[in-house]
């Protein structure tokens, strides 16, 4: 898998990946937010977004941004047919490596759902708070923070 910086040429493929995850992982109203996010990506060190390609096809995307001295992982996803293949781990590891390289010592946080919190827990994220239906009906908002012990490695 090749991971590189997002460019406007990737927008439609990223939106297609979003669509493949609708209903369980994303609420329909979030698509407009994601679309606007893709239009606003600056690719400055404080706001990076990546795409993951497998055999030349875009299969995932995800980023990170620094906000008020905390690194937030943003809009991470794989096309639904690639879930549970190990590609999500590779994309997450890349994002964590970049966060540590660029913002060493900063806390790393993600807002995810109950459907993916277990994935992030396996990599050292701990639940900080949870809001039922926080993203939409049936999609809780789960805020998780990377353990200091893991992050300091």
Secondary structure as GFF3:
##gff-version 3
##sequence-region A 1 153
A	DSSP	beta_strand	2	5	.	.	.	ID=ss1
A	DSSP	three_ten_helix	8	10	.	.	.	ID=ss2
A	DSSP	alpha_helix	11	20	.	.	.	ID=ss3
A	DSSP	alpha_helix	30	40	.	.	.	ID=ss4
A	DSSP	beta_strand	47	54	.	.	.	ID=ss5
A	DSSP	beta_strand	57	67	.	.	.	ID=ss6
A	DSSP	beta_strand	70	78	.	.	.	ID=ss7
A	DSSP	three_ten_helix	80	82	.	.	.	ID=ss8
A	DSSP	alpha_helix	87	102	.	.	.	ID=ss9
A	DSSP	beta_strand	107	112	.	.	.	ID=ss10
A	DSSP	alpha_helix	117	121	.	.	.	ID=ss11
A	DSSP	beta_strand	125	136	.	.	.	ID=ss12
A	DSSP	beta_strand	139	146	.	.	.	ID=ss13
A	DSSP	alpha_helix	148	151	.	.	.	ID=ss14
###
